[in-house]
């Protein structure tokens, strides 16, 4: 098991009702699997996590990325600008 810290920002934080949470996850969990776990634990985030931006230790990560031990994982809503 790996211990990780999740950080929620902007509307994702509002929907989760917390700024951060720490939890233990399987050693080989992917970002996609982690999002599925969070969706189960926080049903209000299910729709948001479909289009969320994810950063692992301050670097953007895709669904296939393996979450390393003691990682800090941030979840951001998509942004647009002009």
N, C-alpha and C positions, 0 to 999 in steps of 0.2 A: 504494500500500500504506500502511496505517496501522499504527503501532506501538501495542500495547495491553499492559496488565498485568492479569493475571487473579489474583484472590485467592480462595482456597478456605477455607471455614470448617466447623468441627465435623466431622460424619461425612463430608462431601464431601472435606475435607482428608485425612482418614484413608484414604479410598478412592483419592484421587489420589496419595498418597504425597509430596506437596509442599505447601508453604504458598502459593506463588505461582509464576507463570511469565510470561515476557514473550514475545510473538510478534508477527509481522507478519501482518495480515489484509487482505483486499481493502477498498477505500475505502467500498464500499456494503454491507458485510455487516450483516445484521440479527442481533438476539440469537438468533433461532431458528437461523440459519445457523451462528452461532458455537457454539451448543450441539451442533449436528451435527458440527462440526469437532472439538470437544473430545471428543465421544463416540468419534470415530474414533481420536484420538490417545491417549485414556485409556479403553479399553474398560470398565474397572471402574466408570466413572462413568455409563455409558449409562442405566441404570435410574434413577439419582439425578437426572439432568438432566431427566427428564420432569416432575418436580414441584418443581424447584428455584426459589428466589426469586433474582432477579437485580437488582443495583443497579449503575448506571453513574454514576460520579463521585458516589457516596453518595446517589443518588436511585433509587427503584425503577423498573424498566423492564419492559416487556412484550415478547413475542416479535417484534412488528412494529417495534420501535425500531431505528433505524440506530445503529451504534456509531461515535461520533465519534473523530477522531484523538487519540492519546495518552490514551485513556480508561483509567480504573482500573475494572475490572469485578469485582464481588464475587458469589460464589455461596454461598447459604445454604440449608440444608435447610429444609423447611417446619417450622413450629413450632406447637404448640397449647398452650393454657393455659386456666385457668379462674378 
